[in-house]
Structure formats: structure tokens, C-alpha cells
Amino acid sequence: MREPKDIVNANDEDAGMEAIDMSEAIDANAKQEAIDAKEAKNEQNAEGTQPAHPAGGDRNNQLLEKDTNPLQVVLHLVRHGVTRWNQERRYLGHEDQGVISGELERLAPLARRLQGMHWGRVYCSDLLRCRQTLRYLLTGNEVQSAALSGNTEALPLPGTVYDRRLRELHFGEWEGKTYEDLKGDPLYRRWIEDPAAVTPPGGESWEAFSSRIQHFLAGMHQDLSRSCGKDENGEAGGRSSQKTPDLLAVTHGGVIRQIAAATVPDTPFWSLRILPGEELRLKLAWNGLGWQGEIMS
């Protein structure tokens, strides 16, 4: 097995997540698929047909063909700027650490582009590093800090939804530890081999992590359905349909991967690499069961 330390990126808050040696990328939605399969079986009994998994297949195609005007969005997913623990290759999940002073300046090109856009919705993880990054991206005001850790409060931006569901995976007792600190722990080695089957001590299970991301995506659909005049199935309501809205979410590397894995067919969690300050754009449509779409960049 390859040593995880060989594939860790020094700027990754989820260094340990990327360090997991996966000869084949795991399907981060395995738990959700089991739930969907049960729901699909119930639907089959009611309709006398064989439904497909919500992530794709003939049933989704039929739904998209039936709904000639599905709710569509462009979701801009931005990972926060670099923190001290990112640089030190430490596990950083729910620890509320800020961006290193001066690192936000590296996001200036992205900030110039994003500040010229109109946002249908703006979402942000409630953790400090994301709040600081969002404020800089949308206002150009860098959060100044004399401390290397950058732990200076960032005032909330009006109209922004600060959502705990957009937090990184909680690493529990492994927060702040490095691969070198943990490599002798048998539980840690088992977690490296199969994170869906092992939960960090005092931390968050993979099932809980993927579930809260699914809840966030469902909530995003509800928000947009109300604002776009569509019903709960995503079909046009009383108001005429608006042009495809742009949505912004400033969050964490693992969250961005999980959102992509949950919405873009044939996109395993481990297939994406998102560095601090990078953006991933997804074009998504609501197919009646969930969001489905494609990677734009």
C-alpha cells in the first residue's frame, strides 16, 4: 500500500482525507445509495416499474424530458484560503482556525471576477476561515491580523446564509494531528483503508458527513423553488422562470468533493482535487429527485 504521506498536499486542510490510500476511489455516496435503493423499491411496488438510482439512469432521463423547464443553477464552490494547520499538514475539520494573514491577497484574481457577478444566493460555512475568505472575495477587504493564525473575526455579510452543514468532516481526537503522529495507530490505519467503515474517535462518521451535505442540497432546492416560483417538484409555478441563477458557496475541500460526487454522475469523491482558494463550478438541474449536472471548471 502506498504511504499516505507521499500523496498529502501541504496546503490541504483535509490532508488526512487525501492521504487515504485508495487503489480504487470509494463511492462516498454508498450509504445514501442504500437509502435511495430502499425508497426506489417502495416506489416500484407502488408503480409496478423498476426505478433507477437518483444519480442517473432512464428514470432521471424521463423526469428531465417530462419537465421541459427544470430548475437550473450554476453553483460556484470556493475553498477557503490557507490556514496555519494547512501549511503544517495537520487535520483540520471543525477547529475554528482563521486564514493566515496575507494569504487572502492570493485570491485577488478570483475576487475581481466574483465581485462583478449577481448572486441568487450566497452560502458559507460558519467557520472563521470561510467567513474571512467570503468577506475578502465579495468586498475586497482583507481581514488584518497580527497573529500568524489569522484568528480575527469577520463580520457577517448581509444576505449570506452561514450554514453549519457546510463544515468539513469532524476529525475528533485526530484534529491537529499529522500523519506522522497517527501512523502507528491501528484504528487510523483502518480508517485510511476504508473511511466509510471507521469513525475517528470523538469525530464524525462518513454517513453523518454525507447525510448533512444531502440535507444542505435539499435545502438549497427549497430556497430556490420559493424564489423562482416553482413547486416542490421543481416545476414552473405562478411566476415566469428566471434565467439560470448563479449561487456562491464558500466552504471546505471535503465538502466540495462530496457535493460534486452527489450531483455529477461518475464523479467519485477522490477524483477531485481542490486547493485552498480554488473554485469549482457546477451546472445543476433539479430532476424531480435531486440535483444532477456537470462540472464546468
N, C-alpha and C positions, 0 to 999 in steps of 0.2 A: 504494500500500500504506500502511495506517495506520502511523504511527510507533509502535513498541512502547513507547516511554517514555510514551505517552499512556494506556496501559492497565495500567501497573505499579502495584501497591499497595505502599505504603511498608513495610508490615509483612510482606510475603511473602518467606520465605527463598528460594523458588523464583521470585523476581521475574523472572528471565530466562525461565523456562519459561512464565509467564503473559504475558510480553512478546511471545512469538512470535505474529506476526500470522497468524491462520488464518481465511481467509474462509469456509472450511468446516472444522469441527472434525475433526482427524485421528483415525483409529481407532488408539489406542495399542496395540491387540492385533494389528496387521497381521501381525507376524512370527509370533506364536503361531498365528494362523489358518492360516498356510501349513503349519505343523507338524501342526495338527489335521486339515487337509484331506488331508494325506498319510496320516495314521492312519485317517481315515474311508474313504479309497479302499481301504486294505488290508482294513478291516473289511467293506467292500462285497463284495470278492472272496471273502471267507470266508463271508458270509451270503447273498449274492445279493440284497441290498437296498441302497437308496441312503440312507446315514446323513446326518444333518444336523449342522451345526456345534454343538459342545458348549454354546455360549452360548444356544441356544434352538432351537425348531422342534419338528416332530412327534415326532422320536425322543426328545427330552427329555420331552415330554408322556407318551409311552408308558412311559418309565422311571419317571416320577413316579406314574403310575397303577399300575404293577406293584408298586412299593414303597409299600405303604399306610402305612408308618411310617418315612419317611426321617429321617436325622439332620438336625436343625434347630438353629440357633443365632441369637442376636441379638448381632451384633458391633458394639461401641461403639468407633469410631475417633476418637481425640482428637489434635489437632495441638498440639505443644509451645508454650510461652509465647514471648514476644517476645525476640529477641536484638539485640545492637548492630548486626550486619550487616543484620538485617531492617529496622531503622529507617533505615539508610543506603542501602537498596535495592541491596545487594551480593549477588552469587551466593553462596549458602551451601548446600553439599552435604555433603561428608564432613569439612569443617573442624569441629573439635570445640569449638564455642563454647557457652558457657552462657547461661542466661536472664538478662536484665538484672535487677539487684537491685530488688526491689519489684514487678516485673511479675507475679509469681506471685499476688499478692494479688487481681489482677483475675479470677483463676479461682475465687475463693471460692464463688460460687453453684453452679458445676459441681461443685466438690469436695464441698460439702454433700450434693448428690444422689448422687454416686458412692460416697461413704463408707458410705451406707446399703444398698448392694447386695451380694449374694453373687456372687462371680465364679467361673465354672467354670474359666477360665484368664485369666492376665494376661500380656500380651506387651508388650515395649518395645524400641524402637531402642536400641542400645548407646551412642549418642552422648549426651554430657552434657546437652544441653538437654532431651532427652526423659526422661532419668533424673531430673533435677531436677523436671520437671513431674509425673511419675508419683508421686514421693515426696510432693509437696505435695497432689496430688489424693486420695491414699489415706490420708495420715496427718495432713494439715493443717499439717505442719511446713515452713515456708518455709526454703529454703537461703539463709542470710545471706552476703553478700559485700560487702566494701568496694570492690571493683573494679566499674566500670561494666559490664564484660563478663560478670560473674556467673560466672566460671570457678572455682566452688567445687565440690569433689567431692560427689556424692550417694551415700550408702551404698546398696548393693543391698537390695531388699526381698525377704524370703524368699518362695519360691514363684513369683517372677516370672521369665519367660524373657526374657533380654536377647539380642536377635537382630540380627545384622549385616544380615540380609536386609531389615530394616525401615528401613535407612538411605535418605536422599534420594539422588537421582541425583548421581553424582560429576561435577562440572563441570571437573575437571582444572586446566589453566592459567587458566581463567576464574574460579576460586574467588576471592572477594574483589573482583572487578572489577564495575563498574557498566555500564549500557547506554552511558553517555557514554564510558567507557573503551574500549568494544569496537565501537562503531557503524561505525568505519571499516575494520574487518577483514572482507574478503570471505568468509572461511570462517564467521565469526559470522553474517553476513547470510544465507548459505545455510542455516545451522542454524536461524535464525529462521523461514525459509520452510518447512523440512522437517526437523525434529529427528530423525525416524526414519532419515534418509538421511545425516546428518552427525554425527560424534562429536567432542565438544570435545577439543582437544589434551591428551593425557595423562589424559583423562576416561573416562567410561563410555558405551558405546553404548546406544541406546534398546532394542535387542534384549536386551542383557545386563540392563538395568534391569527390563524387563517379565518376563524369564525368572526372575529371582530372586524377584519377587513371586509368580509362579505356584508356585515351589518352596515359598515360605512357606505359601501357601494349601493346598497338598497336604499339607505337614507338619502344619498345623492340623487337617486332617481325620484324619490318622493319630493324633494325640494324642487327639482326641475319640472316635474309634472304639474305642480301647482303654479309655477311661474310661467310655464309655456302654454297653459290652458289645455293640458292633456289629462285624460283619466288615468286610473291606476294601472291600466294595461298599456299605457304609452300611446294611446290613440288620440287624435286631434279632438279637442273639445270646442268650447264656445268661441275662443279667440283664434285668429288665424295663426298659423305656425310661424315662428320667428326663424331667422337664419341660424345656422348651427352656432351655438354659443361656445365661447372659449372659457374653460374653467382652469383655475390655478390651484395646485396643492403643493405646499412646501412640507416635506416630510423626510423620511429616512430611507436608507438603501434597501433594507429588507422589505419595507412596506411597498416601495416602488416595484420591486420584483414580484411581490405577491399580487399586487393589483394587475400587473401585466399577465401573470400566469393565470389569474382568474378570469380574464376577459379576452385574451388573444389566443385563439386556437394554436396548438402545437408550440407553446412557449413555456417550457419548463422553468421553474423558479431559478435554477442555477445557470440558465443560458444567458442571463443578462448581467452586465457589469456596469454599475452606476457609481461614478466617483463623486466626492463632495463638490457641490456647486454645479453639477451637470443636470441637464434637462432631458426627460423622455416624454415625447408627445404620442398620445394615443387617440385615434379616431374611433369613437364608440357609438353604437346604436343599441337601443333597447328592443330586444326581440320578443318581449312578452314574458320571458322567464328571467332574463338577466341582461347585463351589458355584454356585447360582443363586438369585436372590431379588429383593428390592425395597428401596428406600430408605424408611426410617421417618421420618427427620427430617434 
